[in-house]
Amino acid sequence: MTKIGLLSDTHGYIDEELIGFFKDVDEIWHAGDVGNVSVINTLEKVKYVRGVFGNIDGQDIRIRFPENNRFRIEETDVWITHIGGYPGRYDFSVKPEIYRNPPKLFISGHSHILKVIYDKKIDCLHINPGAYGKSGIHKVRTALRFEIEGREIRKMEILETKRN
């Protein structure tokens, strides 16, 4: 079993509440629009970090993370990208591959809207963790944590924090 902390769209902001929420996870995944490398450096002091760069990220993030990060954890095929869309409205940049070779878990950010949607058509769970930063349209900052055991994704919890 692997415990995952998931966030996106920090836009250079994290806080102690988020760090506390992630203290017992095994890995932290960031779905892009990190904002600056200090966010990653802080998260790496907590746990191992996997991520992707987003459309606002500069070279400091783009050097560290790819645009698409596809990997296996436990027995689960995971694909993280920043701009990926969601079931029924996948972005043109991922649409051909997601239908040709679907992952078990597809994660994207960008919209600042928390979504967890099962795509029956391709047997894939889509997650967008919303946004944890203070920039953007969202009124509530969100992050997730969950467990992966084998091919099972379970025990999902949401951190919701009012945006100041």
Secondary structure, 3 states (H helix, E strand, C coil): CEEEEEECCCCCCCCHHHHHHCCCCCEEEECCCCCCHHHHHHHHCCCEEEECCCCCCCHHHHHHCCCEEEEEECCEEEEEECCCEECCEECCCCHHHHHHCCCCEEECCCCCCEEEEEECCCCEEEEEECCCCCCCCCCEEEEEEEEEECCEEEEEEEEEEECC
